[in-house]
Amino acid sequence: MKEDEGKYRPLSYFQLMEVTLRELLVEKGVLTGEQIEAEVENMRSRTPERGGIVVARAWTDAAFKKRLLENGTKSCEELGLDLPALKLVVVENTPQVHNAIVCTLCSCYPRMLLGIPPDWYKSRNYRSRMVREPRAVLAEFGLHIDNDTQIRVHDSTADMRYLVLPMRPEGTAGWSEERLAALVTRDSMIGVALPESPGKTA
Amino acid sequence: MPDVAFKVGQRVRVLDRNIPGHVRTPHYVRGHSGTVERLCGTFPNPEELSKMRDGLPAQPLYRVRFRQRDVWPDYAGPAVDVIEVEIYQHWLEAA
């Protein structure tokens, strides 16, 4: 157990604002406590594994991949992933093009597929530098992209949300979708990393 | 709804203007030219939505692709690098 667990700490500004707003909504009858709990649980249940399912299917089914790149939202629904209000654009990595995603204006993120965004995605540092010096930022993530490969940065400024379809790692011929999905990391679907190499999970 | 004014592959310029409020056009592409990559559909204007209005007529929304070296004169990467940004039609003119 950590030392400070269970000790009183004053609420931060934003925590206080959240509690105040939540209590007001319940008090005024706009929402019930149960509805809020259910939505929080729902948000917690969304994890990057959902995105991994989509990527693994695209790696194993060329017709699905084609549909996915044409209409991301509809194709995910085919897999039983309900994506309310998400207009998904899937961008494909190839030997010639590496895609990466950022939201410079706020922190738009495909939460329905990747869950709650990591803190660095929302940081001013990532948001301002990813558009201006993507190669330097990717290098800080340990990802070095060849100068012959185009880097295509996607700034999700408006109504669309983006998911990177990484390249299927070599040495995975004949693998099942389930096994492939385990290689697909959250960061590889944001475009700041590559999928795990097959040796690591074998 | 305004007609869809630009085609895929067409050169467009982002208007260089400043208006207050909830604007989804990043400053760093204002005044710069790029190429229409796709039409995303039509969406209520967020500048109006933020004022509790209906945002209609809905605006065509495009993905515009810019060369990084056009956007950042001191861009350190190779000439092939690009950035794509979603821009509403009322922020674009033919280039």
Interface residues (C-beta under 8 A of the other chain):
Chain A: K87 V89 T104 L105 V131 R132 E133 P134 R135 A136 N147 D148 T149 Q150 I151 R152 V153 H154 D155 S156 T157 A158 D159 M160
Chain B: R24 T25 P26 Y28 C40 G41 F43 P46 L61 R63 R65 Q68 W72 Y75 A76 G77 P78 V80 D81 V82 I83 E84 V85 E86 I87 Y88
